[in-house]
């Protein structure tokens, strides 16, 4: 299955660990997991040496056209079947 997990935050928090566990666990079970995240965040470091494919996105607001464009291109190119959005900002751009 081709899965896109979106996370605009990624700082030091329990939810960040949960997102990394979810992404890595699904990838280890041979799903194609793409993680949309900001570059150089704590979450970025947690999935660095895993099968998770990191896709850097700016997440500059609810109507961020650049992030939406990246997501749309990824959906089409990688045949994304499921999008998991972690916060309200992720849900707005993930529509």
N, CA, C and O atoms as CSV, one atom per row, in Angstrom:
chain,resi,resn,atom,element,x,y,z
A,1,UNK,N,N,0.840,-1.169,0.000
A,1,UNK,CA,C,0.000,0.000,0.000
A,1,UNK,C,C,0.894,1.244,0.000
A,1,UNK,O,O,1.968,1.240,0.601
A,2,UNK,N,N,0.458,2.280,-0.658
A,2,UNK,CA,C,1.200,3.535,-0.731
A,2,UNK,C,C,0.544,4.554,0.197
A,2,UNK,O,O,-0.598,4.963,-0.014
A,3,UNK,N,N,1.274,4.947,1.208
A,3,UNK,CA,C,0.726,5.767,2.294
A,3,UNK,C,C,1.512,7.062,2.417
A,3,UNK,O,O,2.742,7.060,2.375
A,4,UNK,N,N,0.783,8.177,2.573
A,4,UNK,CA,C,1.394,9.470,2.833
A,4,UNK,C,C,0.966,9.937,4.212
A,4,UNK,O,O,-0.224,10.096,4.482
A,5,UNK,N,N,1.935,10.154,5.076
A,5,UNK,CA,C,1.684,10.706,6.411
A,5,UNK,C,C,2.163,12.149,6.388
A,5,UNK,O,O,3.301,12.423,6.007
A,6,UNK,N,N,1.295,13.074,6.797
A,6,UNK,CA,C,1.640,14.490,6.813
A,6,UNK,C,C,1.848,14.962,8.246
A,6,UNK,O,O,1.049,14.654,9.130
A,7,UNK,N,N,2.918,15.706,8.469
A,7,UNK,CA,C,3.181,16.241,9.806
A,7,UNK,C,C,3.881,17.596,9.682
A,7,UNK,O,O,5.059,17.666,9.331
A,8,UNK,N,N,3.150,18.657,9.972
A,8,UNK,CA,C,3.693,20.018,9.876
A,8,UNK,C,C,4.532,20.391,11.098
A,8,UNK,O,O,5.330,21.326,11.021
A,9,UNK,N,N,4.377,19.690,12.220
A,9,UNK,CA,C,5.103,20.045,13.427
A,9,UNK,C,C,6.461,19.336,13.477
A,9,UNK,O,O,7.421,19.804,12.865
A,10,UNK,N,N,6.548,18.243,14.180
A,10,UNK,CA,C,7.770,17.444,14.196
A,10,UNK,C,C,8.773,17.812,15.270
A,10,UNK,O,O,9.922,17.373,15.222
A,11,UNK,N,N,8.350,18.620,16.250
A,11,UNK,CA,C,9.244,18.971,17.353
A,11,UNK,C,C,9.274,17.874,18.404
A,11,UNK,O,O,8.663,16.821,18.225
A,12,UNK,N,N,9.977,18.114,19.487
A,12,UNK,CA,C,10.095,17.120,20.558
A,12,UNK,C,C,8.760,17.040,21.301
A,12,UNK,O,O,8.385,17.959,22.030
A,13,UNK,N,N,8.054,15.930,21.105
A,13,UNK,CA,C,6.764,15.696,21.752
A,13,UNK,C,C,6.424,14.217,21.628
A,13,UNK,O,O,6.975,13.509,20.785
A,14,UNK,N,N,5.526,13.769,22.465
A,14,UNK,CA,C,5.104,12.374,22.400
A,14,UNK,C,C,4.474,12.033,21.069
A,14,UNK,O,O,4.670,10.932,20.556
A,15,UNK,N,N,3.718,12.964,20.496
A,15,UNK,CA,C,3.073,12.709,19.211
A,15,UNK,C,C,4.108,12.511,18.104
A,15,UNK,O,O,3.878,11.744,17.169
A,16,UNK,N,N,5.232,13.190,18.205
A,16,UNK,CA,C,6.297,13.037,17.201
A,16,UNK,C,C,6.844,11.617,17.230
A,16,UNK,O,O,7.076,11.010,16.185
A,17,UNK,N,N,7.047,11.096,18.431
A,17,UNK,CA,C,7.496,9.703,18.549
A,17,UNK,C,C,6.445,8.760,17.964
A,17,UNK,O,O,6.789,7.817,17.251
A,18,UNK,N,N,5.169,9.008,18.261
A,18,UNK,CA,C,4.093,8.153,17.747
A,18,UNK,C,C,4.076,8.132,16.226
A,18,UNK,O,O,3.919,7.075,15.616
A,19,UNK,N,N,4.239,9.301,15.616
A,19,UNK,CA,C,4.255,9.388,14.157
A,19,UNK,C,C,5.441,8.602,13.593
A,19,UNK,O,O,5.304,7.897,12.593
A,20,UNK,N,N,6.595,8.725,14.231
A,20,UNK,CA,C,7.770,7.987,13.742
A,20,UNK,C,C,7.572,6.487,13.900
A,20,UNK,O,O,7.959,5.724,13.016
A,21,UNK,N,N,6.979,6.048,15.006
A,21,UNK,CA,C,6.723,4.613,15.205
A,21,UNK,C,C,5.746,4.092,14.149
A,21,UNK,O,O,5.947,3.011,13.596
A,22,UNK,N,N,4.696,4.856,13.871
A,22,UNK,CA,C,3.708,4.465,12.868
A,22,UNK,C,C,4.361,4.353,11.493
A,22,UNK,O,O,4.210,3.340,10.810
A,23,UNK,N,N,5.080,5.387,11.093
A,23,UNK,CA,C,5.709,5.406,9.768
A,23,UNK,C,C,6.714,4.264,9.615
A,23,UNK,O,O,6.689,3.534,8.624
A,24,UNK,N,N,7.590,4.117,10.597
A,24,UNK,CA,C,8.611,3.062,10.507
A,24,UNK,C,C,7.988,1.673,10.567
A,24,UNK,O,O,8.428,0.768,9.857
A,25,UNK,N,N,6.982,1.496,11.394
A,25,UNK,CA,C,6.325,0.194,11.501
A,25,UNK,C,C,5.651,-0.218,10.207
A,25,UNK,O,O,5.758,-1.368,9.782
A,26,UNK,N,N,4.955,0.723,9.581
A,26,UNK,CA,C,4.310,0.418,8.301
A,26,UNK,C,C,5.346,0.142,7.211
A,26,UNK,O,O,5.164,-0.760,6.393
A,27,UNK,N,N,6.421,0.910,7.201
A,27,UNK,CA,C,7.483,0.698,6.201
A,27,UNK,C,C,8.154,-0.659,6.395
A,27,UNK,O,O,8.478,-1.333,5.417
A,28,UNK,N,N,8.363,-1.061,7.637
A,28,UNK,CA,C,8.975,-2.363,7.910
A,28,UNK,C,C,8.070,-3.512,7.478
A,28,UNK,O,O,8.543,-4.627,7.256
A,29,UNK,N,N,6.771,-3.245,7.358
A,29,UNK,CA,C,5.819,-4.262,6.895
A,29,UNK,C,C,5.622,-4.168,5.379
A,29,UNK,O,O,4.617,-4.627,4.835
A,30,UNK,N,N,6.593,-3.569,4.724
A,30,UNK,CA,C,6.670,-3.480,3.262
A,30,UNK,C,C,5.616,-2.589,2.609
A,30,UNK,O,O,5.292,-2.775,1.436
A,31,UNK,N,N,5.082,-1.627,3.353
A,31,UNK,CA,C,4.253,-0.596,2.737
A,31,UNK,C,C,5.193,0.506,2.251
A,31,UNK,O,O,6.257,0.722,2.830
A,32,UNK,N,N,4.799,1.195,1.195
A,32,UNK,CA,C,5.556,2.350,0.735
A,32,UNK,C,C,5.061,3.554,1.534
A,32,UNK,O,O,3.968,4.065,1.289
A,33,UNK,N,N,5.866,3.995,2.480
A,33,UNK,CA,C,5.468,5.080,3.371
A,33,UNK,C,C,6.248,6.335,3.016
A,33,UNK,O,O,7.479,6.355,3.019
A,34,UNK,N,N,5.491,7.380,2.711
A,34,UNK,CA,C,6.050,8.695,2.433
A,34,UNK,C,C,5.662,9.591,3.593
A,34,UNK,O,O,4.499,9.618,3.997
A,35,UNK,N,N,6.616,10.316,4.127
A,35,UNK,CA,C,6.358,11.208,5.253
A,35,UNK,C,C,6.582,12.643,4.805
A,35,UNK,O,O,7.711,13.053,4.536
A,36,UNK,N,N,5.487,13.405,4.729
A,36,UNK,CA,C,5.574,14.824,4.392
A,36,UNK,C,C,5.888,15.595,5.662
A,36,UNK,O,O,5.088,15.608,6.597
A,37,UNK,N,N,7.044,16.237,5.702
A,37,UNK,CA,C,7.485,16.907,6.920
A,37,UNK,C,C,8.392,18.081,6.595
A,37,UNK,O,O,8.846,18.244,5.462
A,38,UNK,N,N,8.643,18.889,7.604
A,38,UNK,CA,C,9.603,19.984,7.456
A,38,UNK,C,C,11.012,19.431,7.634
A,38,UNK,O,O,11.248,18.522,8.430
A,39,UNK,N,N,11.934,20.001,6.879
A,39,UNK,CA,C,13.328,19.555,6.930
A,39,UNK,C,C,13.973,19.953,8.249
A,39,UNK,O,O,13.652,20.994,8.823
A,40,UNK,N,N,14.878,19.119,8.717
A,40,UNK,CA,C,15.687,19.363,9.915
A,40,UNK,C,C,14.872,19.485,11.202
A,40,UNK,O,O,15.259,20.212,12.118
A,41,UNK,N,N,13.756,18.781,11.269
A,41,UNK,CA,C,12.979,18.732,12.508
A,41,UNK,C,C,13.408,17.497,13.305
A,41,UNK,O,O,14.149,16.650,12.807
A,42,UNK,N,N,12.945,17.412,14.512
A,42,UNK,CA,C,13.214,16.247,15.341
A,42,UNK,C,C,12.662,14.985,14.669
A,42,UNK,O,O,13.312,13.940,14.673
A,43,UNK,N,N,11.462,15.088,14.093
A,43,UNK,CA,C,10.860,13.949,13.395
A,43,UNK,C,C,11.751,13.492,12.239
A,43,UNK,O,O,11.902,12.294,11.999
A,44,UNK,N,N,12.328,14.438,11.538
A,44,UNK,CA,C,13.242,14.128,10.440
A,44,UNK,C,C,14.376,13.225,10.935
A,44,UNK,O,O,14.738,12.251,10.274
A,45,UNK,N,N,14.924,13.554,12.087
A,45,UNK,CA,C,16.030,12.753,12.634
A,45,UNK,C,C,15.568,11.371,13.106
A,45,UNK,O,O,16.337,10.411,13.057
A,46,UNK,N,N,14.319,11.268,13.560
A,46,UNK,CA,C,13.815,9.980,14.063
A,46,UNK,C,C,13.624,8.941,12.955
A,46,UNK,O,O,13.728,7.741,13.208
A,47,UNK,N,N,13.349,9.390,11.741
A,47,UNK,CA,C,13.116,8.443,10.643
A,47,UNK,C,C,14.280,8.387,9.657
A,47,UNK,O,O,14.195,7.742,8.612
A,48,UNK,N,N,15.349,9.062,10.003
A,48,UNK,CA,C,16.499,9.214,9.103
A,48,UNK,C,C,17.040,7.896,8.552
A,48,UNK,O,O,17.288,7.795,7.351
A,49,UNK,N,N,17.222,6.918,9.373
A,49,UNK,CA,C,17.811,5.654,8.917
A,49,UNK,C,C,16.766,4.545,8.908
A,49,UNK,O,O,16.938,3.495,9.527
A,50,UNK,N,N,15.682,4.807,8.191
A,50,UNK,CA,C,14.595,3.831,8.091
A,50,UNK,C,C,14.172,3.715,6.631
A,50,UNK,O,O,14.738,4.368,5.754
A,51,UNK,N,N,13.180,2.884,6.387
A,51,UNK,CA,C,12.649,2.706,5.040
A,51,UNK,C,C,11.650,3.800,4.658
A,51,UNK,O,O,11.151,3.820,3.533
A,52,UNK,N,N,11.364,4.687,5.570
A,52,UNK,CA,C,10.411,5.774,5.316
A,52,UNK,C,C,11.022,6.754,4.328
A,52,UNK,O,O,12.170,7.172,4.479
A,53,UNK,N,N,10.247,7.114,3.319
A,53,UNK,CA,C,10.706,8.071,2.305
A,53,UNK,C,C,10.270,9.476,2.732
A,53,UNK,O,O,9.079,9.783,2.775
A,54,UNK,N,N,11.238,10.307,3.039
A,54,UNK,CA,C,10.936,11.664,3.493
A,54,UNK,C,C,10.704,12.588,2.303
A,54,UNK,O,O,11.460,12.580,1.332
A,55,UNK,N,N,9.641,13.383,2.400
A,55,UNK,CA,C,9.319,14.374,1.371
A,55,UNK,C,C,9.196,15.709,2.105
A,55,UNK,O,O,8.274,15.906,2.898
A,56,UNK,N,N,10.117,16.611,1.839
A,56,UNK,CA,C,10.129,17.883,2.553
A,56,UNK,C,C,9.110,18.849,1.969
A,56,UNK,O,O,9.012,19.032,0.756
A,57,UNK,N,N,8.357,19.456,2.873
A,57,UNK,CA,C,7.287,20.381,2.505
A,57,UNK,C,C,7.375,21.611,3.402
A,57,UNK,O,O,7.758,21.497,4.567
A,58,UNK,N,N,7.023,22.797,2.871
A,58,UNK,CA,C,7.141,24.009,3.676
A,58,UNK,C,C,6.063,24.168,4.755
A,58,UNK,O,O,6.337,24.760,5.799
A,59,UNK,N,N,4.862,23.664,4.536
A,59,UNK,CA,C,3.748,23.825,5.489
A,59,UNK,C,C,3.664,25.270,5.981
A,59,UNK,O,O,3.835,25.544,7.169
A,60,UNK,N,N,3.397,26.185,5.054
A,60,UNK,CA,C,3.364,27.607,5.399
A,60,UNK,C,C,1.968,28.136,5.685
A,60,UNK,O,O,1.752,29.345,5.607
A,61,UNK,N,N,1.038,27.298,6.003
A,61,UNK,CA,C,-0.310,27.741,6.340
A,61,UNK,C,C,-1.367,26.847,5.721
A,61,UNK,O,O,-1.072,25.934,4.950
A,62,UNK,N,N,-2.612,27.140,6.084
A,62,UNK,CA,C,-3.741,26.311,5.651
A,62,UNK,C,C,-3.950,26.318,4.142
A,62,UNK,O,O,-4.455,25.345,3.583
A,63,UNK,N,N,-3.569,27.398,3.483
A,63,UNK,CA,C,-3.786,27.495,2.045
A,63,UNK,C,C,-2.466,27.503,1.269
A,63,UNK,O,O,-2.394,28.060,0.173
A,64,UNK,N,N,-1.448,26.901,1.821
A,64,UNK,CA,C,-0.109,26.872,1.226
A,64,UNK,C,C,-0.125,26.137,-0.112
A,64,UNK,O,O,-0.215,24.910,-0.156
A,65,UNK,N,N,-0.038,26.890,-1.187
A,65,UNK,CA,C,-0.109,26.313,-2.537
A,65,UNK,C,C,1.100,25.460,-2.873
A,65,UNK,O,O,0.969,24.473,-3.597
A,66,UNK,N,N,2.276,25.815,-2.365
A,66,UNK,CA,C,3.479,25.002,-2.639
A,66,UNK,C,C,3.345,23.615,-2.041
A,66,UNK,O,O,3.631,22.617,-2.703
A,67,UNK,N,N,2.909,23.550,-0.786
A,67,UNK,CA,C,2.745,22.244,-0.134
A,67,UNK,C,C,1.667,21.433,-0.843
A,67,UNK,O,O,1.841,20.238,-1.080
A,68,UNK,N,N,0.565,22.076,-1.179
A,68,UNK,CA,C,-0.515,21.372,-1.889
A,68,UNK,C,C,-0.022,20.823,-3.225
A,68,UNK,O,O,-0.387,19.713,-3.613
A,69,UNK,N,N,0.792,21.584,-3.920
A,69,UNK,CA,C,1.338,21.154,-5.206
A,69,UNK,C,C,2.240,19.931,-5.038
A,69,UNK,O,O,2.182,18.998,-5.839
A,70,UNK,N,N,3.072,19.938,-3.996
A,70,UNK,CA,C,3.953,18.800,-3.713
A,70,UNK,C,C,3.119,17.554,-3.422
A,70,UNK,O,O,3.421,16.464,-3.909
A,71,UNK,N,N,2.069,17.729,-2.624
A,71,UNK,CA,C,1.198,16.605,-2.260
A,71,UNK,C,C,0.496,16.054,-3.503
A,71,UNK,O,O,0.454,14.842,-3.711
A,72,UNK,N,N,-0.050,16.944,-4.323
A,72,UNK,CA,C,-0.753,16.515,-5.536
A,72,UNK,C,C,0.176,15.734,-6.456
A,72,UNK,O,O,-0.197,14.681,-6.973
A,73,UNK,N,N,1.374,16.245,-6.657
A,73,UNK,CA,C,2.348,15.567,-7.518
A,73,UNK,C,C,2.711,14.186,-6.958
A,73,UNK,O,O,2.828,13.215,-7.706
A,74,UNK,N,N,2.887,14.112,-5.643
A,74,UNK,CA,C,3.231,12.840,-4.998
A,74,UNK,C,C,2.099,11.824,-5.140
A,74,UNK,O,O,2.349,10.648,-5.404
A,75,UNK,N,N,0.866,12.272,-4.968
A,75,UNK,CA,C,-0.298,11.383,-5.118
A,75,UNK,C,C,-0.326,10.779,-6.511
A,75,UNK,O,O,-0.536,9.577,-6.674
A,76,UNK,N,N,-0.112,11.618,-7.507
A,76,UNK,CA,C,-0.158,11.146,-8.893
A,76,UNK,C,C,1.036,10.257,-9.232
A,76,UNK,O,O,0.873,9.206,-9.851
A,77,UNK,N,N,2.227,10.673,-8.831
A,77,UNK,CA,C,3.454,9.940,-9.182
A,77,UNK,C,C,3.565,8.599,-8.464
A,77,UNK,O,O,3.978,7.605,-9.061
A,78,UNK,N,N,3.199,8.571,-7.188
A,78,UNK,CA,C,3.411,7.373,-6.357
A,78,UNK,C,C,2.130,6.579,-6.096
A,78,UNK,O,O,2.146,5.612,-5.334
A,79,UNK,N,N,1.024,6.982,-6.724
A,79,UNK,CA,C,-0.248,6.292,-6.532
A,79,UNK,C,C,-0.605,6.169,-5.042
A,79,UNK,O,O,-0.888,5.076,-4.551
A,80,UNK,N,N,-0.588,7.286,-4.345
A,80,UNK,CA,C,-0.902,7.295,-2.905
A,80,UNK,C,C,-2.343,6.842,-2.703
A,80,UNK,O,O,-3.260,7.347,-3.351
A,81,UNK,N,N,-2.533,5.883,-1.797
A,81,UNK,CA,C,-3.849,5.319,-1.532
A,81,UNK,C,C,-4.460,5.832,-0.236
A,81,UNK,O,O,-5.682,5.915,-0.109
A,82,UNK,N,N,-3.608,6.175,0.723
A,82,UNK,CA,C,-4.081,6.672,2.023
A,82,UNK,C,C,-3.252,7.889,2.408
A,82,UNK,O,O,-2.029,7.898,2.267
A,83,UNK,N,N,-3.951,8.925,2.900
A,83,UNK,CA,C,-3.267,10.083,3.477
A,83,UNK,C,C,-3.666,10.161,4.940
A,83,UNK,O,O,-4.850,10.176,5.275
A,84,UNK,N,N,-2.671,10.211,5.799
A,84,UNK,CA,C,-2.892,10.344,7.237
A,84,UNK,C,C,-2.397,11.727,7.645
A,84,UNK,O,O,-1.202,12.013,7.561
A,85,UNK,N,N,-3.314,12.579,8.085
A,85,UNK,CA,C,-2.960,13.936,8.498
A,85,UNK,C,C,-2.955,14.018,10.023
A,85,UNK,O,O,-3.888,13.551,10.677
A,86,UNK,N,N,-1.916,14.604,10.579
A,86,UNK,CA,C,-1.728,14.610,12.022
A,86,UNK,C,C,-2.318,15.822,12.737
A,86,UNK,O,O,-2.657,15.728,13.916
A,87,UNK,N,N,-2.446,16.942,12.061
A,87,UNK,CA,C,-2.949,18.153,12.725
A,87,UNK,C,C,-3.899,18.896,11.789
A,87,UNK,O,O,-4.064,18.509,10.632
A,88,UNK,N,N,-4.518,19.953,12.284
A,88,UNK,CA,C,-5.459,20.693,11.436
A,88,UNK,C,C,-4.765,21.301,10.230
A,88,UNK,O,O,-5.339,21.326,9.141
A,89,UNK,N,N,-3.540,21.794,10.398
A,89,UNK,CA,C,-2.802,22.363,9.258
A,89,UNK,C,C,-2.566,21.278,8.203
A,89,UNK,O,O,-2.685,21.535,7.005
A,90,UNK,N,N,-2.238,20.084,8.647
A,90,UNK,CA,C,-2.023,18.969,7.713
A,90,UNK,C,C,-3.324,18.619,6.983
A,90,UNK,O,O,-3.318,18.337,5.785
A,91,UNK,N,N,-4.420,18.643,7.711
A,91,UNK,CA,C,-5.717,18.298,7.097
A,91,UNK,C,C,-6.129,19.316,6.038
A,91,UNK,O,O,-6.688,18.938,5.008
A,92,UNK,N,N,-5.864,20.590,6.271
A,92,UNK,CA,C,-6.211,21.615,5.283
A,92,UNK,C,C,-5.431,21.447,3.989
A,92,UNK,O,O,-6.018,21.494,2.908
A,93,UNK,N,N,-4.118,21.252,4.078
A,93,UNK,CA,C,-3.319,21.127,2.847
A,93,UNK,C,C,-3.470,19.747,2.216
A,93,UNK,O,O,-3.218,19.586,1.021
A,94,UNK,N,N,-3.871,18.765,2.987
A,94,UNK,CA,C,-4.019,17.400,2.480
A,94,UNK,C,C,-5.295,17.141,1.733
A,94,UNK,O,O,-5.454,16.086,1.120
A,95,UNK,N,N,-6.214,18.091,1.772
A,95,UNK,CA,C,-7.486,17.906,1.054
A,95,UNK,C,C,-7.241,17.813,-0.430
A,95,UNK,O,O,-8.186,17.657,-1.203
